[in-house]
Amino acid sequence: SKTLNYSIYYFRIWVLRETKQQARRAFFEEYQSQQIENNKKRLQPNIVFVSSNEQKYTETFIAQHQLALEEAGYYIHRFFWGYLPTHEQKKGHLLSNNQTIVQYYQWKAAFFGFEKEYYLKKRIVNYLKNNAIELVVAEFGQSGAEMVSLCKEAQVPLMVTFYGYDAHHQKVIQNYEQKYNQLFHYASAIVGVSTDIVAKLASLGAPQHKLIYLPCMINLDLFDYSDHSKNEMIFLAVGRFSETKSPHLTLLAFNE
């Protein structure tokens, strides 16, 4: 590969009479960029950061978590699209960016009687091993539950944050009961963003010594402080009209 590239390079300089910059073309810039990325991976702790969405407008807190980790000196490998992630932010689809090849893997899994995600899971495990991943950080319980067996196989620690419906919604708890039990057993840390969530996770079987209460990250620099202690008591509820937010429960609570 090096011999071929140098041959092309000197052919452009000596025969085509190009400048060094012209001879290098964009490929050299891409190579330099890749070398910088590789050096970062070698020098910084590598973390896989998992959530079902890449940049959902209602999940600004997840973007803040990722930014905070990067500013703290961690190299982030971003997994997303589905509770069992299919994509990595810089590389694209974890199996292949060619949809035909992705379909081939799905057909192959069906042909040999494997589960549909068999080859995707193998690729994720290999990714964790080959990139020297030191920790997987999963946002929402379902993402953590899907990553448990893969982290265990790759021998990588797992940290999971629960946000609400993933701990309280009855159907979610029923569907993920077995995987949540595995998650509680394997995870190194289980975070709840409210005291109610932490209590609920404990009731579901999460070990007390693994539970951490940690509210969603807020950039306090965006807000100016002022003393409202003498103002009239007025409450403002802000949220989407969606099932997960249950705005009617807010009204019923204040009616009580």
One Martini backbone bead per residue (centre of mass of N, CA, C, O) as a GRO file, in nm:
protein
  256
    1SER     BB    1   0.059   0.062  -0.022
    2LYS     BB    2   0.300   0.255   0.004
    3THR     BB    3   0.431   0.202  -0.270
    4LEU     BB    4   0.191   0.292  -0.442
    5ASN     BB    5   0.159   0.583  -0.328
    6TYR     BB    6   0.449   0.679  -0.396
    7SER     BB    7   0.432   0.629  -0.698
    8ILE     BB    8   0.203   0.827  -0.755
    9TYR     BB    9   0.335   1.076  -0.634
   10TYR     BB   10   0.598   1.083  -0.823
   11PHE     BB   11   0.447   1.083  -1.090
   12ARG     BB   12   0.310   1.362  -1.049
   13ILE     BB   13   0.579   1.521  -1.018
   14TRP     BB   14   0.764   1.416  -1.268
   15VAL     BB   15   0.544   1.387  -1.504
   16LEU     BB   16   0.299   1.603  -1.430
   17ARG     BB   17   0.413   1.851  -1.268
   18GLU     BB   18   0.335   1.866  -0.973
   19THR     BB   19   0.272   1.957  -0.679
   20LYS     BB   20   0.275   1.841  -0.365
   21GLN     BB   21  -0.017   1.920  -0.301
   22GLN     BB   22  -0.143   1.792  -0.555
   23ALA     BB   23  -0.029   1.500  -0.513
   24ARG     BB   24  -0.179   1.447  -0.242
   25ARG     BB   25  -0.439   1.558  -0.198
   26ALA     BB   26  -0.709   1.456  -0.004
   27PHE     BB   27  -0.586   1.193   0.108
   28PHE     BB   28  -0.383   1.324   0.304
   29GLU     BB   29  -0.586   1.472   0.481
   30GLU     BB   30  -0.732   1.218   0.568
   31TYR     BB   31  -0.486   1.081   0.690
   32GLN     BB   32  -0.423   1.297   0.903
   33SER     BB   33  -0.698   1.286   1.043
   34GLN     BB   34  -0.673   0.985   1.120
   35GLN     BB   35  -0.416   1.011   1.291
   36ILE     BB   36  -0.537   1.197   1.504
   37GLU     BB   37  -0.759   1.002   1.595
   38ASN     BB   38  -0.566   0.769   1.675
   39ASN     BB   39  -0.414   0.929   1.895
   40LYS     BB   40  -0.654   0.981   2.075
   41LYS     BB   41  -0.722   0.685   2.133
   42ARG     BB   42  -0.443   0.621   2.269
   43LEU     BB   43  -0.446   0.872   2.492
   44GLN     BB   44  -0.746   0.814   2.552
   45PRO     BB   45  -1.020   0.727   2.698
   46ASN     BB   46  -1.251   0.478   2.595
   47ILE     BB   47  -1.595   0.550   2.497
   48VAL     BB   48  -1.919   0.422   2.491
   49PHE     BB   49  -2.206   0.600   2.362
   50VAL     BB   50  -2.553   0.524   2.436
   51SER     BB   51  -2.839   0.567   2.211
   52SER     BB   52  -3.131   0.562   2.018
   53ASN     BB   53  -3.037   0.855   1.947
   54GLU     BB   54  -2.851   1.100   1.812
   55GLN     BB   55  -3.045   1.400   1.785
   56LYS     BB   56  -3.273   1.469   1.992
   57TYR     BB   57  -3.457   1.750   2.079
   58THR     BB   58  -3.540   1.618   2.380
   59GLU     BB   59  -3.205   1.533   2.433
   60THR     BB   60  -2.997   1.753   2.555
   61PHE     BB   61  -2.872   1.599   2.799
   62ILE     BB   62  -2.707   1.399   2.628
   63ALA     BB   63  -2.530   1.606   2.484
   64GLN     BB   64  -2.408   1.713   2.752
   65HIS     BB   65  -2.275   1.453   2.842
   66GLN     BB   66  -2.087   1.418   2.602
   67LEU     BB   67  -1.943   1.693   2.626
   68ALA     BB   68  -1.833   1.649   2.915
   69LEU     BB   69  -1.657   1.401   2.846
   70GLU     BB   70  -1.480   1.539   2.635
   71GLU     BB   71  -1.377   1.770   2.828
   72ALA     BB   72  -1.252   1.540   3.031
   73GLY     BB   73  -1.083   1.336   2.809
   74TYR     BB   74  -1.268   1.165   2.628
   75TYR     BB   75  -1.320   0.913   2.393
   76ILE     BB   76  -1.593   0.906   2.163
   77HIS     BB   77  -1.821   0.643   2.093
   78ARG     BB   78  -2.111   0.667   1.891
   79PHE     BB   79  -2.415   0.510   1.963
   80PHE     BB   80  -2.709   0.432   1.747
   81TRP     BB   81  -3.015   0.329   1.664
   82GLY     BB   82  -3.150   0.192   1.895
   83TYR     BB   83  -3.116  -0.005   2.163
   84LEU     BB   84  -2.977  -0.164   1.944
   85PRO     BB   85  -2.724  -0.055   1.789
   86THR     BB   86  -2.624   0.032   1.432
   87HIS     BB   87  -2.447   0.298   1.488
   88GLU     BB   88  -2.161   0.505   1.409
   89GLN     BB   89  -2.084   0.828   1.378
   90LYS     BB   90  -1.811   0.796   1.192
   91LYS     BB   91  -1.886   0.503   1.025
   92GLY     BB   92  -2.173   0.404   1.067
   93HIS     BB   93  -2.260   0.114   0.997
   94LEU     BB   94  -2.155  -0.169   1.169
   95LEU     BB   95  -2.166  -0.356   0.915
   96SER     BB   96  -2.274  -0.154   0.668
   97ASN     BB   97  -2.322   0.099   0.412
   98ASN     BB   98  -2.437  -0.144   0.261
   99GLN     BB   99  -2.752  -0.262   0.232
  100THR     BB  100  -2.700  -0.537   0.097
  101ILE     BB  101  -2.511  -0.646   0.320
  102VAL     BB  102  -2.709  -0.625   0.552
  103GLN     BB  103  -2.916  -0.821   0.423
  104TYR     BB  104  -2.724  -1.060   0.406
  105TYR     BB  105  -2.688  -1.098   0.715
  106GLN     BB  106  -2.989  -1.149   0.767
  107TRP     BB  107  -3.012  -1.395   0.582
  108LYS     BB  108  -2.789  -1.565   0.715
  109ALA     BB  109  -2.921  -1.583   0.993
  110ALA     BB  110  -3.181  -1.723   0.892
  111PHE     BB  111  -3.047  -1.970   0.753
  112PHE     BB  112  -2.896  -2.061   1.040
  113GLY     BB  113  -3.100  -1.980   1.287
  114PHE     BB  114  -3.056  -1.700   1.377
  115GLU     BB  115  -3.074  -1.418   1.497
  116LYS     BB  116  -3.107  -1.117   1.344
  117GLU     BB  117  -2.862  -0.977   1.539
  118TYR     BB  118  -2.606  -1.156   1.543
  119TYR     BB  119  -2.391  -0.989   1.367
  120LEU     BB  120  -2.418  -0.724   1.517
  121LYS     BB  121  -2.324  -0.827   1.793
  122LYS     BB  122  -2.046  -0.923   1.701
  123ARG     BB  123  -1.949  -0.643   1.606
  124ILE     BB  124  -1.969  -0.500   1.878
  125VAL     BB  125  -1.775  -0.677   2.035
  126ASN     BB  126  -1.530  -0.625   1.847
  127TYR     BB  127  -1.526  -0.321   1.889
  128LEU     BB  128  -1.467  -0.322   2.193
  129LYS     BB  129  -1.197  -0.474   2.164
  130ASN     BB  130  -1.040  -0.316   1.922
  131ASN     BB  131  -1.086  -0.016   2.087
  132ALA     BB  132  -1.031  -0.019   2.392
  133ILE     BB  133  -1.277  -0.029   2.575
  134GLU     BB  134  -1.357   0.092   2.917
  135LEU     BB  135  -1.662   0.205   2.859
  136VAL     BB  136  -2.021   0.190   2.895
  137VAL     BB  137  -2.268   0.441   2.812
  138ALA     BB  138  -2.613   0.428   2.899
  139GLU     BB  139  -2.912   0.568   2.770
  140PHE     BB  140  -3.128   0.414   2.916
  141GLY     BB  141  -3.239   0.105   3.006
  142GLN     BB  142  -3.271  -0.042   2.730
  143SER     BB  143  -2.983   0.004   2.629
  144GLY     BB  144  -2.846  -0.143   2.863
  145ALA     BB  145  -2.989  -0.419   2.826
  146GLU     BB  146  -2.871  -0.471   2.529
  147MET     BB  147  -2.552  -0.445   2.633
  148VAL     BB  148  -2.481  -0.657   2.845
  149SER     BB  149  -2.384  -0.918   2.688
  150LEU     BB  150  -2.163  -0.762   2.527
  151CYS     BB  151  -1.995  -0.658   2.764
  152LYS     BB  152  -1.943  -0.933   2.890
  153GLU     BB  153  -1.792  -1.059   2.645
  154ALA     BB  154  -1.579  -0.803   2.637
  155GLN     BB  155  -1.511  -0.698   2.925
  156VAL     BB  156  -1.704  -0.436   2.986
  157PRO     BB  157  -1.810  -0.185   3.145
  158LEU     BB  158  -2.130  -0.061   3.292
  159MET     BB  159  -2.339   0.235   3.244
  160VAL     BB  160  -2.665   0.350   3.370
  161THR     BB  161  -2.947   0.561   3.272
  162PHE     BB  162  -3.242   0.668   3.430
  163TYR     BB  163  -3.557   0.873   3.347
  164GLY     BB  164  -3.854   0.689   3.396
  165TYR     BB  165  -4.018   0.496   3.196
  166ASP     BB  166  -3.786   0.273   3.227
  167ALA     BB  167  -3.897   0.232   3.545
  168HIS     BB  168  -4.240   0.267   3.532
  169HIS     BB  169  -4.334   0.127   3.288
  170GLN     BB  170  -4.506  -0.158   3.269
  171LYS     BB  171  -4.428  -0.274   2.986
  172VAL     BB  172  -4.127  -0.237   3.010
  173ILE     BB  173  -4.086  -0.415   3.261
  174GLN     BB  174  -4.202  -0.673   3.137
  175ASN     BB  175  -4.014  -0.690   2.877
  176TYR     BB  176  -3.733  -0.636   3.078
  177GLU     BB  177  -3.698  -0.816   3.325
  178GLN     BB  178  -3.457  -1.004   3.253
  179LYS     BB  179  -3.256  -0.781   3.153
  180TYR     BB  180  -3.259  -0.617   3.417
  181ASN     BB  181  -3.137  -0.836   3.596
  182GLN     BB  182  -2.870  -0.845   3.435
  183LEU     BB  183  -2.802  -0.549   3.472
  184PHE     BB  184  -2.791  -0.539   3.785
  185HIS     BB  185  -2.557  -0.751   3.799
  186TYR     BB  186  -2.336  -0.609   3.595
  187ALA     BB  187  -2.339  -0.329   3.658
  188SER     BB  188  -2.148  -0.074   3.807
  189ALA     BB  189  -2.371   0.156   3.735
  190ILE     BB  190  -2.686   0.313   3.858
  191VAL     BB  191  -2.882   0.573   3.730
  192GLY     BB  192  -3.085   0.831   3.880
  193VAL     BB  193  -3.267   1.146   3.826
  194SER     BB  194  -3.431   1.044   4.082
  195THR     BB  195  -3.549   0.931   4.379
  196ASP     BB  196  -3.780   0.762   4.263
  197ILE     BB  197  -3.610   0.595   4.064
  198VAL     BB  198  -3.420   0.471   4.270
  199ALA     BB  199  -3.646   0.329   4.434
  200LYS     BB  200  -3.757   0.162   4.199
  201LEU     BB  201  -3.497   0.005   4.132
  202ALA     BB  202  -3.479  -0.129   4.409
  203SER     BB  203  -3.759  -0.280   4.381
  204LEU     BB  204  -3.648  -0.440   4.114
  205GLY     BB  205  -3.322  -0.520   4.223
  206ALA     BB  206  -3.124  -0.306   4.269
  207PRO     BB  207  -2.837  -0.247   4.404
  208GLN     BB  208  -2.757  -0.014   4.635
  209HIS     BB  209  -2.437   0.019   4.568
  210LYS     BB  210  -2.510   0.107   4.253
  211LEU     BB  211  -2.674   0.349   4.327
  212ILE     BB  212  -2.742   0.677   4.167
  213TYR     BB  213  -2.794   1.015   4.230
  214LEU     BB  214  -2.846   1.207   3.910
  215PRO     BB  215  -2.919   1.471   3.768
  216CYS     BB  216  -2.963   1.644   3.512
  217MET     BB  217  -2.791   1.835   3.308
  218ILE     BB  218  -2.708   2.184   3.380
  219ASN     BB  219  -2.650   2.505   3.251
  220LEU     BB  220  -2.604   2.767   3.470
  221ASP     BB  221  -2.501   2.997   3.271
  222LEU     BB  222  -2.803   3.045   3.144
  223PHE     BB  223  -2.861   3.159   3.445
  224ASP     BB  224  -2.991   3.403   3.640
  225TYR     BB  225  -2.976   3.515   3.958
  226SER     BB  226  -3.266   3.532   4.183
  227ASP     BB  227  -3.479   3.642   4.440
  228HIS     BB  228  -3.805   3.459   4.511
  229SER     BB  229  -3.905   3.429   4.817
  230LYS     BB  230  -4.134   3.687   4.806
  231ASN     BB  231  -4.303   3.563   4.611
  232GLU     BB  232  -4.553   3.438   4.466
  233MET     BB  233  -4.701   3.124   4.440
  234ILE     BB  234  -4.585   2.988   4.129
  235PHE     BB  235  -4.658   2.744   3.880
  236LEU     BB  236  -4.459   2.569   3.624
  237ALA     BB  237  -4.534   2.357   3.350
  238VAL     BB  238  -4.302   2.168   3.140
  239GLY     BB  239  -4.416   1.996   2.841
  240ARG     BB  240  -4.513   1.743   2.659
  241PHE     BB  241  -4.789   1.596   2.481
  242SER     BB  242  -4.722   1.296   2.629
  243GLU     BB  243  -4.713   0.995   2.772
  244THR     BB  244  -4.433   1.027   2.926
  245LYS     BB  245  -4.539   1.306   3.072
  246SER     BB  246  -4.824   1.321   3.189
  247PRO     BB  247  -4.998   1.602   3.230
  248HIS     BB  248  -5.249   1.505   3.399
  249LEU     BB  249  -5.085   1.440   3.662
  250THR     BB  250  -5.019   1.729   3.734
  251LEU     BB  251  -5.310   1.823   3.777
  252LEU     BB  252  -5.385   1.609   3.992
  253ALA     BB  253  -5.166   1.683   4.198
  254PHE     BB  254  -5.257   1.984   4.243
  255ASN     BB  255  -5.543   1.909   4.334
  256GLU     BB  256  -5.429   1.759   4.595
   0.00000   0.00000   0.00000
